[in-house]
């Protein structure tokens, strides 16, 4: 695997990952729906995209066989879920595809990421502090939240990076 995810000029202009970038990521997080947020980390750099379902499926099919870890949200089906319509169906089907691809390619899957908990743990403010916030619709940011939460909870990133600078300085409120 390459150490840096590079996009081709054409893919970058379109705001889409090229097939080569999908094959070089280490960890991929999906926030599924009619538009799927995808965030990847290659050991150095976080990248993300918001893709329509069909493009997200293609990305998953090319990226998951090469990934070291895949993260997706935990879907809980309830009466409220049923009222959300097509978007929920797209999310359910996308998670099913991700699970199947991970099983077929023996790629580790973490599908316990709860959207509400991730939103509380990694706020927009924290994403901005980490220089990971992307302006616009939240699809990319939500995928980044799943990714950062997994990286911190599994000890890949130190939890202290989430603290404000003054909380880690000597004499700050947590010393």
LINBEL-V15227 format. One record per residue. RES is the residue in three letters. PHI is phi in degrees with one decimal (NA if undefined). OMEGA is omega as a letter, one per 20 degrees, with the letter a starting at -180 (NA if undefined). BURIAL is # if it has 24 or more other C-alpha atoms within 12 Angstrom, else .. Layout:
RES_PHI_OMEGA_BURIAL / RES_PHI_OMEGA_BURIAL
This chain:
UNK_NA_r_. / UNK_-72.2_a_. / UNK_-87.7_a_. / UNK_-131.0_r_. / UNK_-80.8_r_# / UNK_-113.5_r_# / UNK_-104.8_r_# / UNK_-70.9_a_. / UNK_-60.8_a_. / UNK_-65.3_a_. / UNK_-63.6_r_. / UNK_-64.3_r_. / UNK_-62.9_r_. / UNK_-82.5_a_. / UNK_74.0_a_. / UNK_-120.4_r_# / UNK_-73.3_r_# / UNK_-87.5_a_# / UNK_-62.3_r_# / UNK_-65.7_a_. / UNK_-67.0_r_# / UNK_-65.5_a_# / UNK_-83.5_a_# / UNK_-115.5_a_# / UNK_-84.6_r_# / UNK_-97.4_a_# / UNK_-128.2_a_# / UNK_-126.4_r_# / UNK_-118.4_r_# / UNK_-117.3_r_# / UNK_-114.4_a_# / UNK_-82.4_r_# / UNK_162.9_r_# / UNK_-63.6_r_# / UNK_-113.4_a_# / UNK_-103.9_r_# / UNK_-83.0_r_# / UNK_-130.6_r_# / UNK_-125.6_r_# / UNK_-130.4_r_# / UNK_-133.8_a_# / UNK_-108.8_a_# / UNK_100.7_a_. / UNK_-134.1_a_. / UNK_-132.8_r_# / UNK_-99.5_r_# / UNK_-129.3_r_# / UNK_-152.1_a_# / UNK_-146.3_r_# / UNK_-117.8_a_# / UNK_-121.5_r_# / UNK_-61.5_a_# / UNK_-50.4_a_# / UNK_-63.0_r_. / UNK_-69.2_r_# / UNK_-65.2_r_# / UNK_-62.8_r_# / UNK_-62.3_r_# / UNK_-59.7_a_# / UNK_-58.8_a_# / UNK_-62.8_a_# / UNK_-90.1_a_# / UNK_-86.6_a_# / UNK_-60.3_r_# / UNK_-60.7_a_# / UNK_-99.6_a_# / UNK_-78.1_r_# / UNK_-89.1_a_# / UNK_-157.8_r_# / UNK_-124.0_a_# / UNK_-125.6_r_# / UNK_-142.3_a_# / UNK_-70.3_r_# / UNK_-84.3_r_# / UNK_-94.9_r_# / UNK_-115.2_a_. / UNK_-89.2_r_. / UNK_-141.0_r_. / UNK_-62.4_r_. / UNK_-65.0_r_. / UNK_-61.9_a_. / UNK_-60.9_a_. / UNK_-78.6_a_. / UNK_-82.0_r_. / UNK_77.5_a_. / UNK_-59.4_a_. / UNK_-58.6_r_. / UNK_-68.6_r_# / UNK_-61.2_r_. / UNK_-60.8_a_# / UNK_-63.2_a_# / UNK_-61.3_a_# / UNK_-66.2_r_. / UNK_-66.1_r_# / UNK_-61.8_r_# / UNK_-60.4_r_. / UNK_-62.6_a_# / UNK_-60.3_r_# / UNK_-60.6_a_# / UNK_-64.3_r_. / UNK_-62.4_r_# / UNK_-63.4_r_# / UNK_-65.5_a_. / UNK_-62.5_a_. / UNK_-98.9_r_. / UNK_55.8_r_. / UNK_-93.1_r_# / UNK_-58.1_a_# / UNK_-121.5_r_# / UNK_-111.3_a_# / UNK_-118.3_a_# / UNK_-110.1_a_. / UNK_-74.3_a_# / UNK_-90.5_a_# / UNK_-53.0_a_# / UNK_-62.9_r_. / UNK_-68.2_r_. / UNK_-64.9_r_# / UNK_-61.4_r_# / UNK_-72.1_a_. / UNK_-73.7_a_# / UNK_-120.1_r_# / UNK_-76.7_r_# / UNK_-58.8_r_# / UNK_-59.2_r_. / UNK_-67.3_r_# / UNK_-59.6_r_# / UNK_-65.4_r_. / UNK_-60.5_r_. / UNK_-84.1_a_# / UNK_59.7_a_. / UNK_-117.8_a_# / UNK_-75.7_r_# / UNK_-117.2_r_# / UNK_-63.8_r_. / UNK_113.6_r_. / UNK_-55.1_a_. / UNK_-79.7_a_# / UNK_-55.3_a_# / UNK_-67.4_a_# / UNK_-63.7_r_# / UNK_-65.2_r_# / UNK_-64.5_r_# / UNK_-63.5_r_# / UNK_-61.8_r_# / UNK_-59.3_a_# / UNK_-63.6_a_# / UNK_-63.7_r_# / UNK_-58.9_r_# / UNK_-62.2_a_# / UNK_-60.2_r_# / UNK_-74.7_a_. / UNK_-65.1_r_. / UNK_-102.1_r_. / UNK_73.7_r_. / UNK_-73.8_r_. / UNK_-110.3_r_. / UNK_-71.2_a_. / UNK_-57.2_a_. / UNK_-64.1_r_. / UNK_-65.3_a_# / UNK_-84.4_a_# / UNK_-80.5_r_. / UNK_-67.2_a_. / UNK_-53.9_a_. / UNK_-66.5_r_. / UNK_-76.3_a_. / UNK_-102.8_r_. / UNK_-70.8_r_. / UNK_-60.9_a_. / UNK_85.0_r_. / UNK_-74.5_a_. / UNK_-63.5_a_. / UNK_-109.4_r_. / UNK_-100.5_NA_.
